[in-house]
């Protein structure tokens, strides 16, 4: 396999995803250092100012994120090879995170089973990838992983859902509860609500945790 800025993975046809899951778990167990996976911050719920203050700035921060992407790409290439799955790997930086995407290749499509129902397999694969990066770099990673454009498409849906809820809250002056979402999905909604000048909070317990959009009087 060859890898450049976009990375290339060229294994053969799809086999059982269970093989990928077992291999991923074994690799993560061997690689994971003490301290566990990085927590996922959510909009107004938590602050990462302490981490941000300690993180390197400017070009050194960019190099750190690029390094995270490279390590993640190597890890994912190995998993895809072992499981004999098709896919290319794209690397980038999204804000203050490394961004890695497994996308369709010329040889074949990325199996949508790597996303799973409600993105659960994708979330698990992201955590395993973060553990691999943490093991290699010694630093916790907030890397964002996407598979077959799932997160990008879901983000578009969530922005529209949030905007509709925001308009209703502005009209009625009453708080509105949204459907249960993952940490990634809740953060998208929190950011959209904040940009609209309102506030939001998360309530409930995983995996049924959800966002509540608050009226202006509660800001």
URJORA-V818328 format. One record per residue. N is the residue number from 1. SS is DSSP state (h for helix, s for strand, l for the rest). PHI is phi in degrees with one decimal (NA if undefined). Layout:
((N | SS | PHI) (N | SS | PHI))
This chain:
((1 | l | NA) (2 | l | -119.2) (3 | l | -139.7) (4 | l | -130.7) (5 | l | -59.8) (6 | l | -94.3) (7 | l | 68.6) (8 | s | -138.2) (9 | s | -124.6) (10 | s | -130.6) (11 | l | -78.6) (12 | l | -87.1) (13 | l | -72.8) (14 | l | -70.0) (15 | l | -121.4) (16 | l | -67.9) (17 | h | -67.0) (18 | h | -57.3) (19 | h | -62.3) (20 | h | -65.1) (21 | h | -63.8) (22 | h | -63.5) (23 | h | -63.5) (24 | h | -61.6) (25 | h | -62.5) (26 | h | -64.6) (27 | h | -64.3) (28 | h | -66.1) (29 | h | -60.5) (30 | h | -74.4) (31 | h | -92.7) (32 | l | -67.1) (33 | l | -83.1) (34 | l | -65.4) (35 | l | 113.2) (36 | l | 75.6) (37 | l | -70.9) (38 | l | -70.1) (39 | l | -74.2) (40 | l | -101.8) (41 | l | -69.5) (42 | l | -128.9) (43 | l | 40.1) (44 | l | -84.2) (45 | l | -80.2) (46 | l | -148.1) (47 | l | -121.7) (48 | l | -108.3) (49 | h | -61.8) (50 | h | -63.6) (51 | h | -66.4) (52 | h | -63.5) (53 | h | -67.2) (54 | h | -84.5) (55 | l | -72.5) (56 | l | -65.1) (57 | l | -106.2) (58 | h | 58.4) (59 | h | -64.1) (60 | h | -66.9) (61 | h | -65.2) (62 | h | -62.0) (63 | h | -62.7) (64 | h | -62.5) (65 | h | -68.5) (66 | h | -62.8) (67 | h | -63.0) (68 | h | -58.1) (69 | h | -62.0) (70 | h | -64.4) (71 | h | -64.1) (72 | h | -60.9) (73 | h | -61.6) (74 | h | -60.8) (75 | h | -62.4) (76 | h | -69.3) (77 | h | -59.6) (78 | h | -62.9) (79 | h | -62.8) (80 | h | -64.3) (81 | h | -62.7) (82 | h | -62.5) (83 | h | -83.5) (84 | l | 59.9) (85 | l | -112.2) (86 | s | -83.2) (87 | s | 154.9) (88 | s | -105.0) (89 | s | -117.8) (90 | s | -104.7) (91 | s | -114.8) (92 | s | -168.0) (93 | s | -130.0) (94 | s | -118.8) (95 | l | 66.9) (96 | l | -107.8) (97 | s | -129.8) (98 | s | -74.5) (99 | s | -123.0) (100 | s | -127.7) (101 | s | -128.4) (102 | s | -97.4) (103 | s | -122.9) (104 | l | -60.2) (105 | l | -109.2) (106 | l | -67.2) (107 | l | -81.8) (108 | l | 171.5) (109 | l | -87.2) (110 | l | -69.8) (111 | l | -60.0) (112 | h | -68.7) (113 | h | -65.9) (114 | h | -73.4) (115 | l | -89.6) (116 | l | 77.7) (117 | h | -64.3) (118 | h | 56.8) (119 | h | 74.0) (120 | h | -68.0) (121 | h | -67.1) (122 | h | -60.2) (123 | h | -61.0) (124 | h | -65.8) (125 | h | -64.9) (126 | h | -63.4) (127 | h | -65.3) (128 | h | -63.0) (129 | h | -66.5) (130 | h | -61.8) (131 | h | -63.7) (132 | h | -63.7) (133 | h | -66.6) (134 | h | -61.5) (135 | h | -63.2) (136 | h | -79.0) (137 | h | -96.6) (138 | l | 80.3) (139 | l | -122.7) (140 | l | -64.1) (141 | l | -116.8) (142 | l | -111.4) (143 | l | -50.8) (144 | s | -108.7) (145 | s | -110.9) (146 | s | -125.1) (147 | s | -131.1) (148 | l | 55.3) (149 | l | 70.9) (150 | h | -61.7) (151 | h | -65.4) (152 | h | -61.0) (153 | h | -66.7) (154 | h | -66.0) (155 | h | -62.7) (156 | h | -61.3) (157 | h | -63.2) (158 | h | -68.0) (159 | h | -61.3) (160 | h | -65.9) (161 | h | -60.5) (162 | h | -64.1) (163 | h | -64.6) (164 | h | -63.7) (165 | h | -64.0) (166 | h | -60.6) (167 | h | -64.0) (168 | h | -65.8) (169 | h | -64.3) (170 | h | -64.2) (171 | h | -74.6) (172 | h | -92.9) (173 | l | 73.5) (174 | l | -116.7) (175 | l | -66.6) (176 | s | -131.9) (177 | s | -91.6) (178 | s | -101.5) (179 | s | -68.1) (180 | s | -58.8) (181 | l | -141.3) (182 | l | -76.5) (183 | h | -60.9) (184 | h | -59.0) (185 | h | -66.8) (186 | h | -63.8) (187 | h | -63.7) (188 | h | -58.7) (189 | h | -67.8) (190 | h | -55.4) (191 | h | -63.3) (192 | h | -68.7) (193 | h | -64.9) (194 | h | -61.0) (195 | h | -65.0) (196 | l | -86.4) (197 | l | 87.1) (198 | l | -108.9) (199 | s | -126.3) (200 | s | -149.6) (201 | s | -147.9) (202 | s | -104.0) (203 | s | -133.9) (204 | l | 89.7) (205 | l | -121.6) (206 | l | -55.4) (207 | l | -93.7) (208 | l | -107.4) (209 | l | -77.0) (210 | s | -140.4) (211 | s | -99.2) (212 | s | -114.5) (213 | s | -88.8) (214 | s | -100.4) (215 | l | -69.3) (216 | h | -57.7) (217 | h | -64.9) (218 | h | -96.3) (219 | l | -74.7))
